[in-house]
C-alpha cells in the first residue's frame, strides 16, 4: 500500500472555522492569501486549490449574481481575470487555463453568496489517476510558496489603466 502525506491539510481539519464571507473578510483585513485589492474587485489565492496557482477573482461588493454587477464592476472583474492569467503565464508558465464561474449551489458554488471567478492553470499531463481513483489532488507546491511568486506582480497592478 502507498501512503500519500499531506500534512498541510491538518490546518484545515483542526483549525477554527471562520464565520462570515471569506471575500468580504479578505478585502477588509490583510490576508496571507490576498494578492490584489482594487476599487471594485480583488484577487485571492484559493486556500484549497485544485492545482498550483488556482486564483479567485471576486467583486468587492457582496453579491451573488452577474446580473447584480454594474458595468464598471463587470469590466473591472474581467480586466482582473485577464491580468491574472497574464501574470500566471509569466510566473508559473501553464499550458492553458480553466476560467469560470459557478453560479448557485446546484452549479457547484462552494460560496454561492459572493460571486467569484476561478482561474485554474493547466499543464499537459497535470491530471492523473489519483483524482479519478482516490478523489485526491496532488499539488506539488505549497499555496504560500505560489503566493510568494505571484504577489510582486500583483503589487504592480494598476487596474485604472487596464479598462
C-alpha positions as CSV (number, residue, x, y, z in Angstrom):
1,X,0.0,0.0,0.0
2,X,1.2,3.5,-0.9
3,X,0.9,6.4,1.5
4,X,0.3,10.0,0.4
5,X,1.3,12.5,3.0
6,X,-0.5,15.9,3.1
7,X,0.5,17.5,6.4
8,X,-0.7,20.9,5.4
9,X,-4.4,19.6,5.5
10,X,-4.3,19.3,9.3
11,X,-4.5,23.1,9.5
12,X,-8.0,22.9,7.8
13,X,-9.1,19.8,9.7
14,X,-8.2,21.1,13.2
15,X,-8.4,24.8,12.6
16,X,-11.1,27.1,13.8
17,X,-13.7,27.8,11.1
18,X,-14.2,31.5,10.4
19,X,-17.7,32.9,10.2
20,X,-18.8,35.3,7.5
21,X,-17.8,35.8,3.9
22,X,-14.2,34.9,3.1
23,X,-14.1,37.5,0.3
24,X,-15.5,40.4,2.4
25,X,-13.2,39.5,5.3
26,X,-10.2,39.4,2.9
27,X,-11.0,42.8,1.5
28,X,-11.4,44.4,4.9
29,X,-8.3,43.0,6.5
30,X,-4.9,41.9,5.1
31,X,-4.9,38.2,4.4
32,X,-1.9,36.0,3.7
33,X,-3.7,34.8,0.5
34,X,-4.8,38.2,-0.8
35,X,-2.9,39.2,-3.9
36,X,-4.7,42.3,-5.0
37,X,-7.3,44.7,-3.8
38,X,-8.8,47.1,-6.3
39,X,-11.6,49.6,-6.2
40,X,-14.3,47.2,-7.2
41,X,-12.5,43.7,-7.4
42,X,-9.9,41.6,-5.7
43,X,-7.7,38.5,-6.3
44,X,-7.1,35.8,-3.7
45,X,-5.2,32.5,-3.8
46,X,-7.6,29.6,-3.4
47,X,-6.8,28.2,0.1
48,X,-7.8,24.7,-1.1
49,X,-6.6,24.7,-4.7
50,X,-7.2,22.2,-7.5
51,X,-3.7,22.9,-8.6
52,X,-0.9,25.4,-8.1
53,X,-1.8,29.0,-8.9
54,X,-5.6,28.4,-8.5
55,X,-6.9,32.0,-8.1
56,X,-10.2,33.5,-7.2
57,X,-11.3,36.9,-8.6
58,X,-14.3,38.5,-6.9
59,X,-16.1,41.8,-6.9
60,X,-15.6,43.8,-3.7
61,X,-19.3,44.2,-3.3
62,X,-21.0,41.2,-1.7
63,X,-23.3,40.0,-4.5
64,X,-24.2,36.6,-5.8
65,X,-25.0,37.2,-9.5
66,X,-23.5,38.7,-12.6
67,X,-26.8,40.5,-13.2
68,X,-26.3,42.4,-10.0
69,X,-22.9,43.9,-11.1
70,X,-22.9,47.4,-12.7
71,X,-20.9,48.0,-15.9
72,X,-17.8,49.2,-14.0
73,X,-17.8,46.3,-11.7
74,X,-18.2,43.8,-14.5
75,X,-15.4,45.5,-16.6
76,X,-13.1,45.6,-13.6
77,X,-13.7,41.9,-12.8
78,X,-13.0,40.8,-16.4
79,X,-9.9,43.0,-16.6
80,X,-8.6,41.5,-13.4
81,X,-9.3,38.0,-14.8
82,X,-7.3,38.9,-17.9
83,X,-4.4,40.4,-15.9
84,X,-4.4,37.4,-13.5
85,X,-4.0,34.9,-16.4
86,X,-1.2,37.1,-17.8
87,X,0.7,37.1,-14.5
88,X,0.3,33.4,-14.2
89,X,1.6,32.9,-17.7
90,X,4.7,34.9,-16.9
91,X,5.4,33.3,-13.5
92,X,4.4,29.7,-13.5
93,X,4.1,29.0,-17.3
94,X,0.9,27.0,-17.6
95,X,-0.1,25.5,-20.9
96,X,-3.7,26.7,-20.6
97,X,-6.4,27.7,-18.1
98,X,-9.9,26.8,-16.9
99,X,-11.7,30.0,-16.2
100,X,-15.2,30.0,-14.9
101,X,-18.0,30.9,-12.5
102,X,-20.2,28.5,-10.5
103,X,-23.4,30.4,-10.1
104,X,-25.6,28.8,-7.4
105,X,-25.2,25.8,-5.2
106,X,-26.6,23.4,-7.9
107,X,-23.8,24.6,-10.2
108,X,-21.1,23.8,-7.7
109,X,-20.7,27.1,-6.0
110,X,-19.0,26.5,-2.6
111,X,-19.5,30.1,-1.6
112,X,-22.7,31.0,-3.5
113,X,-23.5,34.2,-1.7
114,X,-20.4,36.1,-3.1
115,X,-19.8,35.8,-6.8
116,X,-16.2,34.7,-7.7
117,X,-14.4,33.6,-10.8
118,X,-12.0,30.6,-10.7
119,X,-8.8,30.7,-12.6
120,X,-7.2,27.3,-12.7
121,X,-3.8,27.0,-14.5
122,X,-3.4,23.7,-16.5
123,X,-0.4,21.9,-17.8
124,X,-0.2,19.0,-20.2
125,X,-0.2,15.8,-18.0
126,X,-1.3,17.6,-14.8
127,X,-4.2,15.2,-14.3
128,X,-3.5,11.7,-13.2
129,X,-5.2,8.6,-11.7
130,X,-5.2,10.0,-8.1
131,X,-8.2,12.3,-8.7
132,X,-10.1,9.7,-10.7
133,X,-9.5,6.7,-8.4
134,X,-8.9,8.1,-4.9
135,X,-10.5,11.6,-5.0
136,X,-7.1,13.0,-4.1
137,X,-5.4,16.0,-5.6
138,X,-1.6,16.1,-5.8
139,X,-0.4,19.6,-5.6
140,X,3.4,19.9,-5.9
141,X,3.9,23.3,-4.3
142,X,2.6,24.8,-1.0
143,X,0.0,27.6,-1.7
144,X,2.1,30.1,0.3
145,X,5.1,29.4,-2.0
146,X,3.0,30.0,-5.1
147,X,1.6,33.2,-3.5
148,X,5.1,34.5,-2.9
149,X,5.9,34.1,-6.6
150,X,2.7,35.9,-7.7
151,X,2.4,38.7,-5.1
152,X,5.2,41.0,-6.5
153,X,3.4,41.1,-9.9
154,X,0.0,41.9,-8.4
155,X,1.6,44.7,-6.3
156,X,2.5,46.4,-9.6
157,X,-1.1,46.2,-11.0
158,X,-2.9,49.5,-11.6
159,X,-6.4,48.5,-12.7
160,X,-7.4,52.0,-13.6
161,X,-5.2,51.8,-16.7
162,X,-6.5,48.4,-17.8
163,X,-10.1,49.1,-18.6
